[in-house]
Amino acid sequence: MLRYIIFAPLAGAVINWLIGRRVRNERFIGIVACGSVGISTIIAFYLAFKSDGALRSTEPIMDHLWTWIQVGSFRADFGLAMDRLSGIYALFITFVGLLIHIFATGYMRGDSGYYRFFAYLNLFMFAMLTLVLGDNFLLMFVGWEGVGLCSYLLIGYYIDKDEAAPAAKKAFIANRVGDWGFVLGIMLVFFLTSAKGVASISFFDKPTQGVISALTTIAHITPEPFALNMLWYGGITSIAILLFIGAIGKSAQIPLFVWLPDAMAGPTPVSALIHAATMVTAGVYMLARCSAIFTHAPTAMFIVAIIGAATALFAATIGLAQNDIKKVLAYSTISQLGYMFMACGVGAFVAAIFHVMTHAFFKAQLFLGSGSVIHGMHHEQDMRRMGGLRKYMPITWLTMVCGWLAICGVPIWAGFFSKDEILWKVWVAGPFNLPAGAAKALWFVGAVTALLTAVYMTRLMVMTFWGSERFRDAHATADHAHGHPHEPHESPLSMTIPLIVLATLSTVGGLVGVPYAISSMVGGHPQNYFEETLAPVISSVPNTGGENATAKLHWLTPEPQAVDGKPAVAPAGEAPGSATGHETPSPQEINEERLLALVSVLIALTGIGIGWFVFQHQPLRAMPRLLENKYYVDEIYDATIIQPIKVGSREGLWKIFDLGVIDGIIHTLGNTVVKFGRTIRYMQFGFVRGYAAIILAGALIIIGYFAYSGAHALRFLVK
């Protein structure tokens, strides 16, 4: 049944493209699109929660469709696998994706390309689910490139908008820059595994059906001679860095973040789908899936943590000064993704995935809520032309309040538990080659980012739903010209029901991962259910035979770094995943975590207070020009990369190579033929007497030749 999770949306895309474009019936198109994703959702929930389902068993559910590539001993299957990690991803991708599809049926009503939009949207779901459920690197790459292609189609959907096509090209090119790293990383995986006769690009050990990284196999091979040890050590680090480059492009981290804000040129449901549960979280999924690689590469882990922290803070400062409601949420997404990568960089992969899930809930809610605002405001996106909308859009306002409190990290909303978990894991992170105090510095960056997040999200809410009704002044001229008022209005049920569901998930979705330090305050269970579920999958080095294997591993590479604050290697005799530890924390750890949780709450409330006090009284307060212009990063890229490439292409490739070499060869050949023709054309002078003279001369030459030849032949015979 696993195959139907990915093929149902594909079938929906094909039906809408072939039949929907002919019938042009919005009801039919909407039912096909939503129904296909609904089928995937039902199957995903069934396979995840049945008695021997993916979330209840340590064995993944495997579905081999066919052998894709067979070259010698190397084999790549078109196979799917749902373990605990991909199962969690499949659940929120399908469910949140279904809600976005339902919302889009109302948001896109009346659009001339209705069938095309939903065909692209279904195709996007197929690609993302292939990425997550693929059981090897090649199939993951197919999905990886598929979501890139679909994002290009969806971002550039509005072909009549000037900014849509450049934004789509920007997203496509930026992702291709990152993808070269991903491709090289996969190639290096194949090289290292095939060099020792275990060629594999699979995430799973097929004979035992166990959840095991192919690179873990390499870690237990003793290379001979000793010189190969450096190749293996450098190879693991190189693989990790190359894979992370791919994640940088897909998940919009520094320096490849510039495409994501421009992606707002697409329809709002596309923004929700790309920025909430699908494309941008693919990088985090890939890092978590390859955690066994990264925990053997401390240098790569350090790079991941630093880039994640820098991106989180950098994007948060830009979000403070944006006036487009969708641009604020776009930079918020970049910042929250930075949080997730910072968590991965310190080994807190479970905390990162937890934040991915809660982020899917509240960010989808916020984006769809902004879409409801834009719909009710007749496609106005500038918050300076809004204000006082809560009385016109009460459902949109109340649901967005839930998303706002969740992203700010206010208890008991979902974002509080996942964000606090990341900050706690960063605080207690092991050194892994970091300078002394670096973990505390990372925590400080995360805390400042949390403060800024609360400020700019409060600014968004205040400028949109509170204060004076500035839209009346903005539309006064338009009202007079068109003869009708531009009154804001609430969205239809097809749009508000998904908002209510997502607001509920934004409120209670974090309860599945409450840490013991907090749950124990109300007599809760000592286990963190989310961590308990993911532990067998995220554990970086499975138990493969006790001390000998561990010693060999230590000789080969540095000791694996801590995962979620616990040793990555399980002691001999313990089950894989036990290394992450689920014992009751010590009283000192409990008190320290509670103190940091209190600090997180104070930070969130302080940020909300600052945002409310400043922007309630001055909603149009001018922001620093540096922030409004996004640190001029686009301009810098244009001056240092785009323009030099254009000049080099024009002056070098075009003028020298194309005009000089290619066109030169063609023109030289043509001119040679012309000159030859001009030379022989003088023989064609058009007079009969001339032609007769030429014929006579030719005949005399031929007769003379034969006569001369005959005389020689006669003398030869006489002799």
N, C-alpha and C positions, 0 to 999 in steps of 0.2 A: 504493500500500500504506500510505501514511502515515495515511490515515483510519482504518485498522483498529486503529491503536495506541490511539486514543481511543474508538472504538466497541465494541471487544471488552469492556472493563469495563462499558460502558453496557448491552450485551446481557446480561452476567452479572447486573447489577442487576435488569433487567426479568425475566429468567427466574426468579431467586430470589424476586422479589416476587410474580409471578403463579403460578408452579408450585411453588416451594419452600414457600410458605406452605400449600399444599394437601397435598403429599406428606409434609412434616415429616420428611424423611429427612436426617440430618446429613451422611451420606457424600455424598449427591447434592448438597446445598447447598455443601459444601466443595469438591467437584470442580468445580462450575460457577464458584464464586468464584475459586478458585486458577487454574483452567484459563484463564479469561478474562484474568486479569492475566498469566499465563504466555505467552499468545499475544502480548500487547502487548510483553512483554519480548523475546521471540524476534524480532519484527519490528523493534523498536527497535535491537537489536544488529546485525541484518542491515543495516538502512539506514545505521547509523553506520559500520560497518567494511567494507562491501563496497568493491570497487576504486574506485568513484566515489562512495563514501558521504559522509555529512555531515562526518565527522571527517577525511576524506582530500581533500576538495575545498574550494575557496574559494567554490563556488557552493552555495546552499542547495537542498535538495530541496523542491519546491513541490507542493502538491496542492490545486487549486481545486475545491471541491465545488459551490458555486452562488453566484450574485450575491445578496447578502443585502439591501442597500439601494442604490437607484439614484435619486438626486435631482439633476437637472441634470448638472453635471460631476462631482459627488461620487459616489463609488462605494465601498461596503464589501462585500468578499467574505467568504463563509464559506470561508476558505482556511487551509490549514495549511502550515507551513514548518519544516523541520529544518535549521538551520545548526549550526555548531560549539558555540555556546552552548546552544541548545535541545536539541541532540543529547546533550551531556553530562548535562544535567538529565534528559532522558527516560530515559537509561540507568540512573542511580541511583534515579530515582523508581520505575521499573517493577521493577527488580531488588530493591531494598530493600522496596518495596511487596509484591512476591511473597513474600518471606521473612516479612514481617509477617502476610500472609494465612495462610501455612502455620502459623505460630505460633498464630494465632488459632483455627485449627480444633481445637487441643488445649485452649487456654485457655478457650474459650467452650463446651466440650462440656457438654451437659446444660442449657444455658440455654434458657428457654422462647421467647425471641425470636431464636433462632439464625438463621432465614432473614432476619429484619428487619435484624439486625446486618450480615450479609454483603451484603445489598442496599445498605445505606448505605455500607459500606466500598468496594464496587465503584463506587458513584456518586461517592464522594469521589475515587477514582482518575480517573474520567472527567473530573471538573471540573478537577483539577490538571493533567492532561495537556492539556486544552483551553487552560488558562491559559498553559502553556509553549509549546505548538506553534502557537497562534493567530498569524496573520501580521499582525494589526493590533490597535490599542488596544481596539476594541469587542469583538472575540472574546476578548482577554485579560480584559476586564472581565466577560464572561459566566463564564469560568472562575473569576475572582476572587470573584464573588458566589456561584458554585456551591460553592466550598470553604467559604465562610462559612456557607452554608445547611447543608451536610453536617456541618460541625463542630458546629453547633447540634444537629442530630439525634443525632450520636454522643456528644457530651458529655452530653446529657440522656438517653442510652439507658436507664439504670437508672431507670425511672419510679417505682420504689418507694423510692429513696433521697432523703432530704429535701434534700440539697445538690445533687443533679443538675440539677433544673430551674432554680434560681437561677444556677448556674454556666453553664448553656447560654444563658440570657438575658443574662448578663453578657458572655459572649464575643460573642454576636450584636450587642448594642448597642455594645460597644467597637469592634468592627470597622466598624459603620455610621458611627461618628464619624469614623474614618479614611477611610472610603470616600467621604465627601463631598469630601474633598480630591482624591482620585483622579478623581472625576467632573469636578470643576471643572478639573483639569489637562488632561483629555482635551478638554473643551470649549474650553479656551484654545488647545490644539494646533490644533484645527479652525479656530478664529477666526483665528489668525495665518497658517495656511497658506491658508485661503480668501480672506483679505484681499488676497493677492498672486496669486491665480489658480492656486495649486498645491494646492488642497484635498486633504489626505491625512491619514489616520491610520494608514497602513501602516508597518511596520518595514522593508519591503523595497521597492526600486525595481523595480517589475514589468517595465518594458520591457527592462532589462538584466539582470534577475535578480540584481543585486548586493546585498550586504548593506549597507544604508544607512539611516540614520534619516531620517524625514520632516523633523525639525527641522534637519538639516544642510542641506537644501534652502533653508530660510529663511535660514540663516546666510550664504548666498551671494547674497542678494537685496539690492540697494541701495534702501532706501526713499526715496521723494520725497514731500514735502519733508524737509529735514533733521530737522524736529521729530519725525517718526515714528521716528527712530533711538532716542530715549529709550523710546518705546513698545515697540519691538522688544527693546531690552536688558532693560527691566523685564519684558517678556513672557516671555523665556527664563528669567529668574530666578524669576518667579512660577510658571511651569510646573514647574520643578524642585522648588520648595518644596511646591507642591500635590501633586505625585506622591509626594514624600517623606512627606507627611502620610498618604497612603494606605498607604505602607510601614510607617509607625510603628504603625498599627493592626493590620495583618496580621502583622507580625513582632514585636509586643509590645515596643516601645521606649518609653522615658519620653516622655510621661506615660500611654500607653495599654497598659502592660504588665500591669495588674492582672487581666486576664481569664485569662491563661495558667496561673498556678498553680492557680486554681480549676477549670481544665479537667481536672485530675486526677480529678474526680468520674466521668469516663467510664472504660470498660474500659481496661486497660493497653495492649492493641494499638492502641487509638485514640490514646493518649498517644504511643506510638512513631511512629505514622503522622503525626500532626500536628506533633510536635516534632522529628522526625528529617529526613525527606526531602521533606515536602510543604508544608503550609500556611505555616508560619512562615518558610520560606526563600523564599516567593514575593516578599516585599519586596526581598530582595537580588537576585533574578532581574530584577525590574522595573528596579531601579537600574542593573544591568549592561546590560540591553537598551537603556536610555535613557542610556548613558554619554556619548553625543554631546551630549545636552542638559546634563547636569550639569557636564561639563568646560568649558562656556561660561558657567557660572553660579558663579563663585567664592564668592559669598555663600552660596549653597545648599550648596556643598561644605563650607564651614566649619561650617554648621549640622549637616550629616550627621556630620562627624567628631566634633564636640563631644557631640552626643546619643548617638552610638554609644559613645564612651569613657565618658561618665557612666553609661549603662545597664550597661555591662560591669562597672564597679566597684560600682555600687549593688546590682545583683542578686547579685554574688559575696558581698558582706557579708551579705546576707539568707540566702543558702544556707548560711552557716556555722552558723546557729542552728535550722534546720528539723529536725524529728524524723521526719516522714513521708518514707519513702524516695523516693516519687514527687515530693514537693514539692521535695526537694533537687535532683533532676534537672530539674525545671521551672525553677527559678531558674538552674540551670546553663545551660539552653537560652537563657534571656533574656540571660545574660552572654555566651555565645558568639556570639549574634546581634549583641550590641553590638560585639564584635570585628570582625565582618564589616562592619558599617556604618562603623566607624572606618576600616577599610581602604578602603571605597568613598569616604569623605570625603577621603582623601588621594590619590585617583586609583588606588589599587591594586585595581582591579576583578578582575583575574585572581587575585590572592592571596585576595580575598574568596570567589570562586567555588571556588577550591581548598579553602578551609576549609569551605565549604558541603558539598562532596563528602565530605571526610574526616569532618566532623561527622555526616553522614548515616550513616556506617558505625558510628562508636563510640557515638553517642547512641542509635541504634536498638538496638545491642547492649546498652547499659546499661539502657534502658527495658524491653526484652524480658527481660533478666536480672533486673531488679527484678520483672517480672511472674512469672517463674519462682519467685523467692523468695516472693512473695505467694501464689502457687498452692501451693507446698510448705508454707507456714506457715498454710494454711487462711484466707487472705484477711486476714492481719495485715499492716499497713503501717507500724506504729510501730517504728522501729529500736531503741528502748529496750526492746522486748520480743523482741529477736532475740539474736544473738551465737552464736559457735561453729558456724555453719551449714556451714562448709566440709567437714566430714566427712559431713554428710548430703546435701549437694548439690555433689559435686566438679566436675561438668561446668559447672554454673552458676557456681561460684566461679572456676574457671580461665578461663572465657570472660570473666567480668566483670573479672578482673585485666587482660586485654588492653584492654578498654574503659577501665579506670581509668588505666592507663599511657599510653594514647593521649590522653585528655583532659588529663592532667597535663603532657603534652609531653615524655615521656621518649624518647630515641632508642632504637630505630629505628621506633617506633610512629608511625602516620600523623599524629596530632595534632601531633607535634613539627615536622614539615616545614611544615605549613600555618600553625600558630601562629607559628613562627619567621619564616616568610616575611612575615606581616603585620607583626610587630614590626620587621623589617628595612626594609620599605617605609615604615613610619611614621617610622623613624629618619632616612631619607634623603629624606623628602617635601619637595617644594618649598614655598615660602612661601604661595602663593595667598591673599594677604590675611591670613594669620595673623600675629599679633605675633611678634616675634623670640623664638626659643626655644620656640615653641608645639609644633613637631613633637617636640622632645625631651620636652616635658611630656606629650604624648599617649603617647609611648613609655613614660614612667614609669608612667602610669596603666595601660597595658597590662601592664607588668611586675608591678605590684602585683596586678592582677587575676589574672595567671597564678599568682602565689604563693598567693593566696586559693583559687583553683580547686584547686590541689594539696592544700591543707589540708582543705577541706570534702569533697572526693572521698575522701581518705584516711580522714577521719572516717566517711564512709558505709561504706567497706569494712571498717574495723575494727569498727564497731558491729554490722555485719551478719554478718561471717564469722569474726571472731576474738573472743577474750575468753570470758567465762563464758556458759553457756547460760541466758540470762535468761528465755527463753520458758517454761521449766519453772515458774518462780515465777509468771509471768503467767497460765499456764493451769492452775495447780494446782486452783483452785476449779472451773473448768469441767470438768476431768477428773473430779473427784469427782462432780460433778452428772450428767455424761453417762455415766459408767462406761466411758470409753475414753480412751486417751492421745492427745494432739495431737502426735505425732512428726512432725518435718519430713521431707520426702521429695523425691527428685529428680523432675523433670518428665519426661513421656513424650518419645519420640523426635520427635514432631511439633513439640515446643517446643525441644528441645535442639539439633537439627540446624541450625535457623536461627541459634541462638546461636553454634555453631561456625563457620558460614560468616561471620557478621558479625565474630566475633573475628579470623578470618583477614584479612578486609579491613581491620579496625582496625589490624592489625599491618603489612601490606604495602601498603595502599592509598596511602600517601603517597609511595611510591617513584616514582610517575609525575611528581612535581613536585619532585625534588631539585635545589636550586640548584647552580650550578657551583662555588661557593665550598666546598660540602661534598662534592659528587661528585668534584671534582678531587683530594681528599685520598686517594681510593682509585683514581685513574686513570679517573674517570668521563668521560662525554661532556660537552662544554662547554654543550650546550643543555639548557634546562629544557623537557621535553617538554610539560608541561601549559601552560606559557606560550606555547610555540611553536604549540600547537593553537588557543588562544583569541585569539591576537594579531590575526588578520584581522577578528575579530568585535568585539572590544573597542575597536579603534582608533577614536578619537572623531571624527576629521575625515578622511574619505577623500580621497585625492589627486584633485582635480578640475580640474587645469589649471595647476599651477605657481604662480608668484609672484603673478600678478594676482589669482587667487582668494584666496590667502592674505592679500594686502594688503587686499582688500575685506573679508575676514572680520575682520581686525584693526581696520578702521575701524568695523565694525558693532558688535562686542562685544569684551570683553577677550580677550586671548590665551588660548586653551584651556590648561588646567592640565596638568601632567605626569600621564601615565598609567603606573602602575607604575614610577615613577622616571625615565621617559623622556619626551621631548617628544611632545605629542599630535598635532602636525601633521607629516606626513611631508614631507621635502624633495622638491622637484620631481623627477619621474622615478622616485621609489621607489614600490613597491606599497603599497596600503593595508595598514596593520599594521606596516610597517617602522619606523614611528615609535616603536614600543615597544621596539625594539632587541633584538638577540639576539647582539650581539658579545660576545666574551670580556671579562669585567670586568677592570679594571686591578688590578695587585697590591695597591694600597692598598685598593680596594674589597673584594677577596677577604679580605684580612687583617681588615678592619673587620667584615665580615659573619661571619667565623669567630669573632671575639671576641664579637660579640653572640650568636651561637649558643651559645657556651660559657656566657655569662651566662644564657641561657634555660635551659640544662640545669641549671645551679647553682640557679636559682630553683625549677625543678620539684623537684629533689632536696631542697632546703631545705623546701619546702612539704610534701612527703611525710614528711620527717623530723619536722617540727613536728606534723603531724597524727598520726603514729604515736606519738610520745613522749607527747603530751598525752592522746589518747583511748584508747590502749592501757591506760593506768593508770587513767584516769578516763572511762570511756565515757559515763557519765551526767552529766558535768560541766555545771553550769548555764551557760547563755549569757546575754549581756546581754538584758534584757527588751525593749529597743528593737529589737534584731534579731529576737527571737522574734516580736514583733508587727509585723514588716515595716515599721518606721518609722511605723506607724500610718497608712499611706497610705490604706488602705481606709476607716478611720474619718474621715480628713480629707476624702476624696472624699464620704463619706456626709453629713458635716456641712456641707460647702460647696457641694455640687452636688445630691446626691440629695434630701436633706431640703428644701432651698429649692425644688426643682422640685415635690416632693410638696405642700409648703405652698402654693406658687403655683398649682398645679393645683387643689388643693382650695378655697382661698379665692378665687382669681381665676377660673379657667376653669370650675370646677364651680358654686360658689355664685353668682358674679355672672353669668357668661355662660350656663351651662347652666340653673341654677335661675332666675336673674333674667330672662334674655332668651329663651332657647328655651322653657323651661317657662312663663315668663310669658306669651308670645304664645299658646301653646296653651291655658293656663288662662283667659286673657282671652276668647278666642274661645268656649271652652266655657261660661264664666259668662254671656256675652252671650246665647248661645242659651238657656241655662236661664232667665234673667230674662225674655226674650221669651216663652218658653213659659209661665212663671208668669203673665205679663200676660194672655195670650190664653186661658189655661185657664179663666178665670172665665166665659167664654162657654159652657162645657160644664158646666151646673149640674144636668142630669139630670131636669128636669120637662118633661112633654109640653106643658103649657099655655105654658111659657116658650118652647119651640121654636116652637109655633104662633104666639105673639105676634111672635116674630122673623121668621117667614115672612110673616106678614101685613104687618108693617112694611116688609119688603123689597119685597113686592108693591106696596104703596102708593107706595113711593119710585119704583119702576120705572114704574108707571102715570102718576104725576105727571110724571116726566121725559119720557115719550113725549107726554103731553098738552101739556106746555109747549113741547116741540119742535114738535109739530104745529101749535100756535097760531101760532108764529113763521113756520112754513112757509106757512100759509094767508094770513097778512097779506102775505107776500112775493109770493104768486101774485096776490092782489087788486091790489096795486100794479102 
